[in-house]
Amino acid sequence: MKNLILIRHAKSSWETPLRDIDRPLSKRGIDDAHLISSKIIDFLPKTFVVWSSVAKRAKETALILTQNLGIPNETIFLKDGLYTFDEFQLEDEIKKCENKYDNLILFGHNDAITNFVNKFGNLFMDNVPTTGFVSLEIQIQDWKELKKGKTVKTIFPSHFKHEQYKPQSIH
């Protein structure tokens, strides 16, 4: 069995004219990334590999979540092929995962993520929002055999709209 966790990058900033790949997170995106990192710990497997798109907003999201979860930054693998909005390219990238990893956490982009989880999960979603977390369980032994699985858990910032991330003050 393989477990795949897809996390859409947090909300990005459009304040300055930059190339798409260079857009950073907005303040809301940073806050949402901290909030979601505090909600997913119980839904992560004990061992995993972490992949991220090379886009700045995806890398920043991955760094916030991994730092908050105590995952060393050097264990994040940046993948050019994950800078995609196409679910077929995303599927091809996931199929390249080494089989020694049963659990893959991936930070990427829409529309690829929403279309991918609708194809490979059993729960339809209109949209995986920014900083959305979707966990899939797939009954395969080899990533190359990727097929439809089960949507195990979804965690979105809107589930916690009554809460707001508040940075801890240091006294």
C-alpha positions in Angstrom: 0.0 0.0 0.0 1.1 3.6 -0.8 0.0 6.8 0.9 0.1 10.1 -1.0 -0.5 13.4 0.7 -1.0 16.3 -1.7 -0.8 19.9 -0.3 -1.6 22.8 -2.5 0.7 25.8 -1.9 -0.6 28.5 0.3 -2.0 31.8 -1.0 0.5 33.7 -3.0 1.1 37.4 -3.4 0.3 39.4 -6.5 1.7 42.7 -5.1 4.7 43.0 -7.3 5.1 42.1 -11.0 7.1 38.9 -10.9 7.3 35.8 -13.0 4.7 33.2 -11.9 7.4 30.8 -10.6 8.9 33.6 -8.4 5.7 34.7 -6.6 6.1 34.5 -2.8 3.4 33.8 -0.2 1.0 36.5 0.9 0.5 37.2 4.6 -2.7 35.2 4.5 -0.8 32.3 2.9 1.9 32.4 5.6 -0.8 32.4 8.3 -2.7 29.5 6.6 0.4 27.4 6.2 1.1 27.8 10.0 -2.5 27.0 10.8 -2.6 23.9 8.6 0.7 22.6 9.9 -0.8 22.7 13.4 -3.7 20.5 12.2 -2.1 17.7 10.2 0.4 16.1 12.6 -2.0 13.3 13.5 -2.6 12.5 9.9 1.0 12.1 8.7 2.7 8.7 8.4 5.7 8.0 10.6 8.1 7.9 7.6 7.8 9.7 4.3 9.6 11.5 1.6 8.8 15.2 0.9 8.7 16.7 -2.6 8.0 20.3 -3.6 7.5 22.2 -6.8 10.4 24.6 -7.5 8.0 27.6 -7.5 8.8 30.0 -4.6 5.2 29.8 -3.2 5.3 26.0 -3.0 8.8 25.9 -1.5 7.8 28.5 1.1 4.7 26.5 2.0 6.8 23.3 2.3 9.4 25.0 4.5 6.8 26.4 6.9 5.0 23.1 7.3 8.2 21.0 7.6 9.8 23.4 10.1 6.6 23.5 12.3 6.5 19.7 12.1 10.2 19.2 13.0 11.1 17.8 9.5 14.6 18.8 8.5 14.6 21.2 5.5 17.3 19.2 3.8 14.9 16.3 3.4 12.7 18.3 1.0 13.4 17.3 -2.6 12.7 20.1 -5.1 11.3 18.8 -8.4 11.1 20.9 -11.6 8.4 18.5 -12.9 6.1 19.5 -10.0 5.8 23.0 -11.3 2.8 22.0 -13.3 -0.9 22.8 -13.5 -1.6 19.6 -15.5 -2.7 16.4 -13.7 -1.2 14.1 -16.3 2.3 15.6 -15.7 1.7 15.4 -12.0 0.7 11.7 -12.4 3.9 11.0 -14.4 6.0 12.7 -11.7 4.4 10.6 -8.9 5.0 7.4 -10.8 8.8 8.2 -10.7 8.8 7.9 -6.8 11.1 5.2 -5.6 9.3 2.2 -4.2 11.4 2.3 -1.0 9.0 5.2 -0.1 5.5 4.0 0.8 4.5 7.6 1.9 4.9 10.6 -0.3 4.1 14.2 0.7 3.9 16.5 -2.3 3.6 20.3 -2.4 2.2 21.5 -5.8 -0.3 23.5 -7.8 -3.8 23.7 -9.0 -5.5 22.6 -11.3 -3.2 19.6 -11.2 -4.0 18.8 -7.6 -7.8 19.1 -7.8 -8.0 17.1 -11.0 -5.5 14.5 -9.7 -7.5 13.9 -6.4 -10.7 13.7 -8.4 -9.2 11.0 -10.7 -7.4 9.0 -8.0 -9.5 9.6 -4.9 -13.0 8.5 -4.2 -14.3 11.8 -3.0 -15.1 14.5 -5.6 -13.9 18.0 -4.8 -14.8 21.2 -6.8 -11.5 22.7 -5.7 -8.6 21.9 -3.4 -8.1 25.4 -1.9 -4.7 27.0 -1.2 -3.0 25.2 1.7 -5.4 22.3 1.2 -4.3 18.9 2.5 -5.6 15.7 0.8 -4.5 12.3 1.9 -5.0 9.3 -0.5 -4.5 5.6 0.3 -3.7 3.5 -2.8 -3.6 -0.3 -2.8 -0.4 -0.7 -4.9 3.1 -1.9 -4.2 4.7 0.1 -7.0 4.2 3.8 -7.7 4.3 3.0 -11.4 1.0 1.1 -10.9 -0.8 4.2 -9.7 -4.6 3.7 -9.7 -7.7 4.9 -8.0 -7.5 4.8 -4.2 -9.4 6.1 -1.2 -9.5 9.7 0.0 -8.6 9.3 3.7 -8.5 12.8 5.0 -9.0 16.4 3.8 -8.0 19.4 5.8 -8.6 22.9 4.5 -8.1 26.3 6.0 -11.9 27.0 5.8 -12.5 24.1 8.2 -10.9 26.4 10.9 -12.2 29.8 9.8 -13.2 30.5 13.4 -9.5 30.2 14.3 -6.7 32.3 13.2 -3.0 31.6 13.4 -1.4 33.7 16.1 2.4 33.7 16.2 3.8 33.0 19.7 5.3 36.0 21.3 8.7 35.5 22.9 9.0 37.2 26.3 
